[in-house]
Amino acid sequence: MEIDFELYDSAIAQLQMIESVYDLNILNIEEVAKWIASKTDDEKEILSICSALNSWIMMQGTYMSQGGVKIPKNLIDIISNRVLQLKREGLVKRPKNY
């Protein structure tokens, strides 16, 4: 799948927000944004993937606050596959005003 740079920028913005909230550096932020943007053509799914990643980072606690973190590709694969599966199964629904 070719990378849509609007989706890439959206992923970067979400990842930068995670960095800001937890005061850490995602060492491979550009690579992670490309992985995320390559998984979907829906900006709301990017938000869902990044929200799940945010929860994962939160659960890592102080381990993450030691300067920087390198997000493994397999983690993005697992998260994105699950988000997309839930959407296909109808378990993730958009609010009516969308």
N, C-alpha and C positions, 0 to 999 in steps of 0.2 A: 504494500500500500504506500502510495506517495504521501509525503508529509504536507499537510495543509498548514501554512505558516500562521494563519489566524488561530488555529487550534493549538499549534505549538506555543504561540504567545500566551494563549489562555492557560496552558499547562505551566509555563514559566511563571506567570503571575500567581497561580495557586501555590506553586512550590516556593516562591519567594515569600509568600504569606506564612507558610509553614516555617521557613527559616526565621522569619521575624518573631513569630509567636514563641518559638522554642530557643531563640538566640543560638542558632547553630548554622553551619554551612553544609549544604548538600554538595559534596565534592564533585559529583557527576551530574549536576543539575541539567545541563544541556542535553546530555544523553538520556536522562530520565524523561525529560519533556518530549523528546523525539519518540521514545518508546510509547509513552502515553498517547501522543497524537497519532501514532500509527495504528492504534487499537480501535479507533472509532472516528466517525465523522460528525458526532453529536457533542456539542459543547457541554450539555448537561451531564453526559456520561463522563466527560473529562472531570467535571466537578465531583461526581460520585467517586471516581477512581482516586482523585486527590484527597477527598474527605476520608476515604478508607485508609489511604496512606498516612494521613494526619493522625488517625486513631492508632495506627501501628507505631508511629514515632512516639506518640504520647505514652503508649504502654511500655516503651523501652526505657523511659525514665532518665535518670542521670547518666546512664551509659551514653546517651546521645549528646549530652552537653559537654563532651570532652573535645571540643574543637570542630569536628566535622564528621559527617557520615557519608558513606558511599552506599547508595541504594542498589541492591542486587536486581538484575533484570528478572530473575525468576520470581521475585516478590511482585513486581509490576505485572508479570504474566498471570500470577495467581489472583491478584486483586482484580485486574481487568476482566479476566475470564469469569470470575464470580459475579461481578457487577453486570456484565452482559448476559450471563445466564439468568440472573434474577429478572432482568428486563424482559427477556424472551418468555419467561414463565409467567409474566404479568404480575410479578411481586413488587416491581418498582413502577409506580405510576406517577404521572405528572399531575400536579394540582390542576383543577378545572380552568383556572385563569391563564394557563399556558397555551 
